């Protein structure tokens, strides 16, 4: 469902009614400590509580991992959910009337929400019906298949809510419409029944099939997969696309796997339902299934929410069909892998087996070892290229080289590309190390101009010329600027009485925030009224709505004990921070003019030579002057 932009009044009302202690307490054991509450942080492992919740400020903050925000942000981060989705859920829970920015959209939103609630309800009821049917005499064949063929224990069958759709044409229809009184139109929109082409009426979509509920990330049934127990085709039948279910945006078992993915910092993607179920059954609980389609960007981004290192393993068969399936499954994510935005690995199981078959004859530890040694996608591709090729034969050598060049051209990251140029050169040299430089040069020539020059280590003296001038900010300069800008923003946020003075100082010295995340925050601040009291809360909402990275600035929204002491010294601190920002800018200009002066020939261009000299000398005088204005070192505060 496309959720229209919610009215700020609705968001504020949700924040007022959704008490943060009440919301957080559902997930974290909180204990009262002074005015605040403390507990173990749910966002990182810790033994001593550093997670604090302020009921007066309606905000949380972790002094260990710097996670911070309000009730909405907490639910978003914990469940990896979108801002509108969380606001709608909290609005329903706390009975907040919904308003949209466009008034005419309000009625349509209410209608969509009502439809979705009915779909969730009828699908949940259907799942219960299928589970009940599995335990009846007519479902014995399906139950025996699960227990004997798939070797699943009762707890796994219940964990995944597996069931059975009876063979009759209208069994589910009669139960839901005649017994439960659901409208037939709702069943049709849920993908459970279809209208007959002749004679009117409806028939069940799933008949005489083993039923596998497909759930969303929150664990709600949104569709079904049905496996035939006969020779009927197709072997697997999925629900059609509905208001709740989009095949290209859903991953089977993600609701069961998200905690495991976060814990091991890795996601395993298999092809079939029972591959994922089999892995979970033996304790490998970071596995999901792709529903038999090529992985879409939406699916990958959904998985990557739960792995910090962005590590994704595709597990398909080792035979030709499995190789093709892996290449097909990669689909749209190849570009992400080439850019290095995802650590994509390929796991091909031996003997052409899928994960379910493999675990029937091997231990979970065997599978874990294969998982551990799974090659990166680029390494896997290279192995596919050279497989069954004789590089001593001119034809094979030429074809392999061409394919490797094509692969190398796609690698966007220069460091990664340079690594694989060397790796491919070693392969093509056939063990003769003397040939490696020649092969490197040959590959680079063929991938130019796409590839950058092969970078070799250079000495610091060569990198910086004669050592007199550095063309870019030094790390210490960057650090100083980061601290000074952050300090000024922190004072602005927590000291309303200093806001105008800060604006005046910046305008007088013609200074701007240099770092992009600080510049974005300052832009949002200037667009709000200076005298606004609840500025921090408003800014948090803006970051959440725009899906901006709040983590880069969230620490500025909170004061630890040290800052609570330093804040009363704000006039001096403001002066020091402004001076530091000014100092960094002056140093940049000083180095710039100095470099131009050093590069100018005094005999050929005497006027320009003198002009650059006067410019850098003037900046040097300003530097000496402003350095005296800092009064005390800003690093004393950090």
Buried (B, 14 or more C-beta within 10 A) or exposed (E): EEBBEBBEEBBBBBBEBBBBBEBBBEEBEBEEEEEBBBBBBBBEEBEEBBBBBBBEBBBBBBBBBEBBBBBBBBBBBBBBBBBBBBBBBBBEEBEBEBBBEEEEBBEEBEEBBEBBEBBBBBBBBBBBBBBEBBEEEBBEEBBEBBEEEBEBEEEBBEBBBBBBBBEBBBBBBEBBBEEEEBEBEBBBBBBBBBEEEEEEEBBBBBBBBBBBBBBBBEEBBBBBBBBBBEEEEEEBBBBBEBBBBBBBBBBBBBBBBBEBBBEBBBBBBBBBBBBBBBBBBBEBBBBBBBBBBBBBBEBBEBBBBBBEEBBBBBBBBBBEEBBEBBBBBBBBBBEBBBEBBBBBBBBBBEEEBBBBBBBEEBEEEEBEEBBEEBBBBBBBBBEBBBEEBEBEEEEBBEBBBEBBBEBBBBBBEEEBBBEBBBBBBBBBBEEEEEBBEEBBEBBBEBBEEEBEEBEEEEEEEEEBEEEEBEEEBEEEBBEBBBBBBBBBBBBBBBBEEBBEBBBEBBEEBEBEBBBEBBEBBBEBBEEEEEEBEBBBBBBBBBBBBEEBEBBBBBBBBBBEEEBEEBBEEBEBBBBBBBBBBBBBBBBBBBBBBBBBBBEBEEEEEEEBBEBBBEBBBBBBEBBEEBEEEBEEEBEEBE
